[in-house]
Amino acid sequence: MKKFPLGLLLVIILLIVLGGGLIAWANTTHRRIDVTNFTAKSLATKTISLADNPRQLTFDLRTAVLVIQPGSTTTLTLDHVTADQFQIDYSNDSLTVNQKDAQQHHLEIGKSAVLTLTVAHPTTLKALTITQLNGTLKLNGLTVNRLAIDHTNGTTLANHLTVTGNGQLTKKNGATTLNDLTTDGLHVAVKTGQFKLNGAKKAGSGQSYHELGQHPLTISSGSGQVQITQ
């Protein structure tokens, strides 16, 4: 049996101890360490009240949990964020939230940002565009005319989602679950994994499923399970 080099073992132990210490320090001091940029920044919570309901939403995110839901007031709450982490623009009926280096992976230690957009008395959104590199995406009780989602890594979850026009959901890694989905047609392609509709398997790896309609929602999944109920 080969002996494990003592020096390498010590290095591994040192890295584990150092990593654990950095995680503990970041959490207790409410900071996030960006190893890629050699920075450590304080985290805070921000709440932005919007006078009118935005009907066109655009998000370009690197690492964050994004939740969009109905509620009594229209607000955007940002938890565990640094002062300059997001650029937010709101004009007329459009809301845009952009994160710097949105399509570049960063090695970070500390809590990830959580963005919660609550829309009061939601009517049909004209357009919802989301580009998300890492993190969970949750959509609750929304009706959207044009839907475009490009989600690279993480879980995609939608409850009571209605898409009245053209829709595209592109997923690279992670599970996709759409409960009580309403669309005029459905196309699902799975590279690795399987697709279940109302609990029944409809497609496996390298297969696709087609449900005719005037404006089908097109879902392309790389690696992960796709589950839909209608």
Contacts in CASP RR format, 6 or more apart in sequence:
PFRMAT RR
TARGET T0000
AUTHOR 0000-0000-0000
METHOD contacts of the structure
MODEL  1
MKKFPLGLLLVIILLIVLGGGLIAWANTTHRRIDVTNFTAKSLATKTISL
ADNPRQLTFDLRTAVLVIQPGSTTTLTLDHVTADQFQIDYSNDSLTVNQK
DAQQHHLEIGKSAVLTLTVAHPTTLKALTITQLNGTLKLNGLTVNRLAID
HTNGTTLANHLTVTGNGQLTKKNGATTLNDLTTDGLHVAVKTGQFKLNGA
KKAGSGQSYHELGQHPLTISSGSGQVQITQ
19 109 0 8 1.000
22 33 0 8 1.000
22 109 0 8 1.000
23 109 0 8 1.000
23 110 0 8 1.000
25 31 0 8 1.000
26 32 0 8 1.000
26 33 0 8 1.000
26 40 0 8 1.000
26 109 0 8 1.000
26 110 0 8 1.000
26 111 0 8 1.000
27 110 0 8 1.000
27 111 0 8 1.000
29 42 0 8 1.000
30 42 0 8 1.000
30 43 0 8 1.000
30 44 0 8 1.000
31 40 0 8 1.000
31 41 0 8 1.000
31 42 0 8 1.000
31 43 0 8 1.000
31 110 0 8 1.000
32 40 0 8 1.000
32 41 0 8 1.000
32 43 0 8 1.000
32 80 0 8 1.000
32 82 0 8 1.000
32 108 0 8 1.000
32 109 0 8 1.000
32 110 0 8 1.000
32 111 0 8 1.000
33 39 0 8 1.000
33 40 0 8 1.000
33 108 0 8 1.000
33 109 0 8 1.000
33 110 0 8 1.000
34 40 0 8 1.000
34 41 0 8 1.000
34 106 0 8 1.000
34 107 0 8 1.000
34 108 0 8 1.000
35 106 0 8 1.000
35 107 0 8 1.000
35 108 0 8 1.000
35 109 0 8 1.000
36 105 0 8 1.000
36 106 0 8 1.000
36 107 0 8 1.000
36 108 0 8 1.000
37 106 0 8 1.000
41 82 0 8 1.000
41 83 0 8 1.000
42 82 0 8 1.000
42 83 0 8 1.000
43 80 0 8 1.000
43 81 0 8 1.000
43 82 0 8 1.000
43 111 0 8 1.000
44 81 0 8 1.000
44 82 0 8 1.000
44 83 0 8 1.000
45 77 0 8 1.000
45 78 0 8 1.000
45 79 0 8 1.000
45 80 0 8 1.000
45 81 0 8 1.000
46 77 0 8 1.000
46 78 0 8 1.000
46 81 0 8 1.000
47 75 0 8 1.000
47 76 0 8 1.000
47 77 0 8 1.000
47 78 0 8 1.000
48 75 0 8 1.000
48 76 0 8 1.000
48 77 0 8 1.000
48 78 0 8 1.000
48 88 0 8 1.000
48 90 0 8 1.000
49 73 0 8 1.000
49 74 0 8 1.000
49 75 0 8 1.000
50 74 0 8 1.000
50 75 0 8 1.000
50 76 0 8 1.000
50 90 0 8 1.000
50 95 0 8 1.000
51 74 0 8 1.000
52 74 0 8 1.000
52 93 0 8 1.000
53 74 0 8 1.000
53 93 0 8 1.000
53 119 0 8 1.000
53 120 0 8 1.000
53 121 0 8 1.000
53 122 0 8 1.000
53 123 0 8 1.000
54 74 0 8 1.000
54 90 0 8 1.000
54 93 0 8 1.000
54 94 0 8 1.000
54 95 0 8 1.000
54 119 0 8 1.000
55 93 0 8 1.000
55 94 0 8 1.000
55 123 0 8 1.000
55 124 0 8 1.000
55 125 0 8 1.000
55 126 0 8 1.000
55 127 0 8 1.000
56 93 0 8 1.000
56 94 0 8 1.000
56 95 0 8 1.000
56 125 0 8 1.000
56 126 0 8 1.000
56 127 0 8 1.000
57 68 0 8 1.000
57 94 0 8 1.000
57 95 0 8 1.000
57 96 0 8 1.000
57 117 0 8 1.000
57 125 0 8 1.000
57 127 0 8 1.000
57 128 0 8 1.000
57 129 0 8 1.000
57 130 0 8 1.000
58 94 0 8 1.000
58 95 0 8 1.000
58 96 0 8 1.000
58 97 0 8 1.000
58 127 0 8 1.000
58 129 0 8 1.000
58 130 0 8 1.000
59 66 0 8 1.000
59 96 0 8 1.000
59 97 0 8 1.000
59 98 0 8 1.000
59 115 0 8 1.000
59 129 0 8 1.000
59 130 0 8 1.000
59 131 0 8 1.000
59 132 0 8 1.000
60 97 0 8 1.000
60 98 0 8 1.000
60 99 0 8 1.000
60 102 0 8 1.000
60 131 0 8 1.000
61 97 0 8 1.000
61 99 0 8 1.000
61 102 0 8 1.000
61 115 0 8 1.000
61 130 0 8 1.000
61 131 0 8 1.000
61 132 0 8 1.000
61 133 0 8 1.000
61 135 0 8 1.000
62 99 0 8 1.000
62 100 0 8 1.000
62 101 0 8 1.000
62 102 0 8 1.000
62 103 0 8 1.000
62 104 0 8 1.000
62 105 0 8 1.000
62 106 0 8 1.000
62 133 0 8 1.000
62 134 0 8 1.000
63 99 0 8 1.000
63 106 0 8 1.000
63 108 0 8 1.000
63 112 0 8 1.000
63 113 0 8 1.000
63 133 0 8 1.000
63 134 0 8 1.000
63 135 0 8 1.000
64 99 0 8 1.000
64 112 0 8 1.000
64 113 0 8 1.000
64 114 0 8 1.000
64 115 0 8 1.000
64 132 0 8 1.000
64 134 0 8 1.000
64 135 0 8 1.000
65 112 0 8 1.000
65 113 0 8 1.000
65 114 0 8 1.000
65 115 0 8 1.000
65 135 0 8 1.000
65 136 0 8 1.000
65 137 0 8 1.000
65 138 0 8 1.000
66 115 0 8 1.000
66 117 0 8 1.000
66 130 0 8 1.000
66 132 0 8 1.000
66 135 0 8 1.000
66 136 0 8 1.000
66 137 0 8 1.000
66 138 0 8 1.000
67 114 0 8 1.000
67 115 0 8 1.000
67 116 0 8 1.000
67 117 0 8 1.000
67 138 0 8 1.000
67 140 0 8 1.000
68 116 0 8 1.000
68 117 0 8 1.000
68 119 0 8 1.000
68 128 0 8 1.000
68 138 0 8 1.000
68 139 0 8 1.000
68 140 0 8 1.000
68 142 0 8 1.000
69 116 0 8 1.000
69 117 0 8 1.000
69 118 0 8 1.000
69 119 0 8 1.000
69 138 0 8 1.000
69 139 0 8 1.000
69 140 0 8 1.000
69 141 0 8 1.000
70 118 0 8 1.000
70 119 0 8 1.000
70 120 0 8 1.000
70 121 0 8 1.000
70 122 0 8 1.000
70 140 0 8 1.000
70 141 0 8 1.000
70 142 0 8 1.000
71 118 0 8 1.000
71 119 0 8 1.000
71 120 0 8 1.000
71 121 0 8 1.000
71 122 0 8 1.000
72 120 0 8 1.000
73 118 0 8 1.000
73 120 0 8 1.000
74 118 0 8 1.000
74 119 0 8 1.000
74 120 0 8 1.000
75 117 0 8 1.000
75 118 0 8 1.000
76 88 0 8 1.000
76 95 0 8 1.000
76 97 0 8 1.000
76 115 0 8 1.000
76 116 0 8 1.000
76 117 0 8 1.000
76 118 0 8 1.000
77 114 0 8 1.000
77 115 0 8 1.000
77 116 0 8 1.000
77 118 0 8 1.000
78 86 0 8 1.000
78 113 0 8 1.000
78 114 0 8 1.000
78 115 0 8 1.000
78 116 0 8 1.000
79 113 0 8 1.000
79 114 0 8 1.000
79 115 0 8 1.000
79 116 0 8 1.000
80 111 0 8 1.000
80 112 0 8 1.000
80 113 0 8 1.000
80 114 0 8 1.000
81 113 0 8 1.000
84 100 0 8 1.000
85 99 0 8 1.000
85 100 0 8 1.000
85 113 0 8 1.000
86 97 0 8 1.000
86 98 0 8 1.000
86 99 0 8 1.000
86 113 0 8 1.000
86 115 0 8 1.000
87 96 0 8 1.000
87 97 0 8 1.000
87 98 0 8 1.000
87 99 0 8 1.000
87 100 0 8 1.000
88 95 0 8 1.000
88 96 0 8 1.000
88 97 0 8 1.000
89 95 0 8 1.000
89 96 0 8 1.000
89 98 0 8 1.000
90 96 0 8 1.000
93 126 0 8 1.000
95 117 0 8 1.000
97 115 0 8 1.000
102 131 0 8 1.000
102 133 0 8 1.000
103 131 0 8 1.000
103 133 0 8 1.000
105 133 0 8 1.000
105 134 0 8 1.000
112 134 0 8 1.000
112 135 0 8 1.000
122 141 0 8 1.000
122 142 0 8 1.000
122 143 0 8 1.000
123 143 0 8 1.000
124 143 0 8 1.000
124 144 0 8 1.000
124 145 0 8 1.000
124 164 0 8 1.000
125 142 0 8 1.000
125 143 0 8 1.000
125 144 0 8 1.000
125 145 0 8 1.000
126 145 0 8 1.000
126 146 0 8 1.000
127 144 0 8 1.000
127 145 0 8 1.000
127 146 0 8 1.000
127 147 0 8 1.000
127 148 0 8 1.000
128 142 0 8 1.000
128 144 0 8 1.000
128 146 0 8 1.000
128 147 0 8 1.000
128 148 0 8 1.000
128 149 0 8 1.000
129 148 0 8 1.000
129 149 0 8 1.000
130 137 0 8 1.000
130 148 0 8 1.000
130 149 0 8 1.000
130 150 0 8 1.000
130 151 0 8 1.000
131 150 0 8 1.000
132 149 0 8 1.000
132 150 0 8 1.000
132 151 0 8 1.000
132 152 0 8 1.000
133 152 0 8 1.000
133 153 0 8 1.000
134 152 0 8 1.000
134 153 0 8 1.000
134 154 0 8 1.000
135 153 0 8 1.000
135 154 0 8 1.000
135 155 0 8 1.000
136 154 0 8 1.000
136 155 0 8 1.000
136 156 0 8 1.000
136 157 0 8 1.000
137 149 0 8 1.000
137 151 0 8 1.000
137 154 0 8 1.000
137 155 0 8 1.000
137 156 0 8 1.000
137 157 0 8 1.000
138 157 0 8 1.000
138 158 0 8 1.000
139 157 0 8 1.000
139 158 0 8 1.000
139 159 0 8 1.000
139 161 0 8 1.000
140 158 0 8 1.000
140 159 0 8 1.000
140 160 0 8 1.000
141 159 0 8 1.000
141 160 0 8 1.000
141 161 0 8 1.000
142 158 0 8 1.000
142 160 0 8 1.000
142 161 0 8 1.000
142 162 0 8 1.000
143 161 0 8 1.000
143 162 0 8 1.000
143 164 0 8 1.000
144 161 0 8 1.000
144 162 0 8 1.000
144 163 0 8 1.000
144 164 0 8 1.000
144 165 0 8 1.000
145 163 0 8 1.000
145 164 0 8 1.000
145 165 0 8 1.000
146 165 0 8 1.000
146 166 0 8 1.000
146 167 0 8 1.000
147 163 0 8 1.000
147 165 0 8 1.000
147 166 0 8 1.000
147 167 0 8 1.000
147 168 0 8 1.000
147 169 0 8 1.000
147 217 0 8 1.000
148 167 0 8 1.000
148 168 0 8 1.000
149 156 0 8 1.000
149 168 0 8 1.000
149 169 0 8 1.000
149 170 0 8 1.000
149 171 0 8 1.000
150 170 0 8 1.000
151 169 0 8 1.000
151 170 0 8 1.000
151 171 0 8 1.000
151 172 0 8 1.000
152 172 0 8 1.000
152 173 0 8 1.000
153 172 0 8 1.000
153 173 0 8 1.000
153 174 0 8 1.000
154 173 0 8 1.000
154 174 0 8 1.000
154 175 0 8 1.000
155 174 0 8 1.000
155 175 0 8 1.000
155 176 0 8 1.000
155 177 0 8 1.000
156 169 0 8 1.000
156 171 0 8 1.000
156 174 0 8 1.000
156 175 0 8 1.000
156 176 0 8 1.000
156 177 0 8 1.000
156 178 0 8 1.000
157 177 0 8 1.000
157 178 0 8 1.000
157 179 0 8 1.000
158 177 0 8 1.000
158 178 0 8 1.000
158 179 0 8 1.000
158 181 0 8 1.000
159 179 0 8 1.000
159 180 0 8 1.000
160 179 0 8 1.000
160 180 0 8 1.000
161 178 0 8 1.000
161 180 0 8 1.000
161 181 0 8 1.000
161 182 0 8 1.000
162 181 0 8 1.000
162 182 0 8 1.000
162 183 0 8 1.000
163 181 0 8 1.000
163 182 0 8 1.000
163 183 0 8 1.000
163 215 0 8 1.000
163 217 0 8 1.000
164 184 0 8 1.000
164 215 0 8 1.000
165 184 0 8 1.000
165 215 0 8 1.000
166 215 0 8 1.000
167 183 0 8 1.000
167 215 0 8 1.000
167 216 0 8 1.000
167 217 0 8 1.000
167 218 0 8 1.000
168 217 0 8 1.000
168 218 0 8 1.000
169 176 0 8 1.000
169 217 0 8 1.000
169 218 0 8 1.000
169 219 0 8 1.000
169 220 0 8 1.000
170 219 0 8 1.000
170 220 0 8 1.000
171 219 0 8 1.000
171 220 0 8 1.000
171 221 0 8 1.000
171 222 0 8 1.000
171 224 0 8 1.000
171 226 0 8 1.000
172 222 0 8 1.000
172 223 0 8 1.000
173 222 0 8 1.000
173 223 0 8 1.000
173 224 0 8 1.000
174 223 0 8 1.000
174 224 0 8 1.000
174 225 0 8 1.000
175 224 0 8 1.000
175 225 0 8 1.000
175 226 0 8 1.000
175 227 0 8 1.000
176 219 0 8 1.000
176 221 0 8 1.000
176 224 0 8 1.000
176 225 0 8 1.000
176 226 0 8 1.000
176 227 0 8 1.000
177 226 0 8 1.000
177 227 0 8 1.000
177 228 0 8 1.000
178 227 0 8 1.000
178 228 0 8 1.000
178 229 0 8 1.000
179 228 0 8 1.000
179 229 0 8 1.000
180 229 0 8 1.000
180 230 0 8 1.000
181 217 0 8 1.000
181 228 0 8 1.000
181 229 0 8 1.000
181 230 0 8 1.000
182 230 0 8 1.000
183 215 0 8 1.000
183 216 0 8 1.000
183 217 0 8 1.000
184 213 0 8 1.000
184 214 0 8 1.000
184 215 0 8 1.000
184 216 0 8 1.000
185 211 0 8 1.000
185 212 0 8 1.000
185 213 0 8 1.000
185 214 0 8 1.000
185 215 0 8 1.000
185 216 0 8 1.000
185 217 0 8 1.000
186 209 0 8 1.000
186 210 0 8 1.000
186 211 0 8 1.000
186 216 0 8 1.000
186 217 0 8 1.000
186 219 0 8 1.000
186 228 0 8 1.000
187 208 0 8 1.000
187 209 0 8 1.000
187 210 0 8 1.000
187 211 0 8 1.000
187 216 0 8 1.000
187 217 0 8 1.000
187 218 0 8 1.000
187 219 0 8 1.000
188 195 0 8 1.000
188 202 0 8 1.000
188 203 0 8 1.000
188 208 0 8 1.000
188 209 0 8 1.000
188 218 0 8 1.000
188 219 0 8 1.000
188 221 0 8 1.000
188 226 0 8 1.000
188 228 0 8 1.000
189 203 0 8 1.000
189 206 0 8 1.000
189 207 0 8 1.000
189 208 0 8 1.000
189 209 0 8 1.000
189 219 0 8 1.000
189 220 0 8 1.000
189 221 0 8 1.000
190 203 0 8 1.000
190 204 0 8 1.000
190 205 0 8 1.000
190 206 0 8 1.000
190 207 0 8 1.000
190 208 0 8 1.000
190 221 0 8 1.000
190 222 0 8 1.000
190 224 0 8 1.000
190 226 0 8 1.000
191 205 0 8 1.000
191 206 0 8 1.000
191 220 0 8 1.000
191 221 0 8 1.000
191 222 0 8 1.000
191 223 0 8 1.000
192 205 0 8 1.000
192 206 0 8 1.000
192 222 0 8 1.000
192 223 0 8 1.000
192 224 0 8 1.000
193 204 0 8 1.000
193 205 0 8 1.000
193 221 0 8 1.000
193 223 0 8 1.000
193 224 0 8 1.000
193 225 0 8 1.000
193 226 0 8 1.000
194 201 0 8 1.000
194 203 0 8 1.000
194 204 0 8 1.000
194 205 0 8 1.000
194 225 0 8 1.000
194 226 0 8 1.000
195 201 0 8 1.000
195 202 0 8 1.000
195 203 0 8 1.000
195 204 0 8 1.000
195 207 0 8 1.000
195 209 0 8 1.000
195 221 0 8 1.000
195 225 0 8 1.000
195 226 0 8 1.000
195 227 0 8 1.000
195 228 0 8 1.000
196 202 0 8 1.000
196 225 0 8 1.000
196 226 0 8 1.000
196 227 0 8 1.000
196 228 0 8 1.000
197 209 0 8 1.000
197 228 0 8 1.000
197 229 0 8 1.000
197 230 0 8 1.000
198 228 0 8 1.000
198 229 0 8 1.000
198 230 0 8 1.000
199 227 0 8 1.000
199 229 0 8 1.000
202 209 0 8 1.000
203 209 0 8 1.000
210 216 0 8 1.000
219 226 0 8 1.000
END
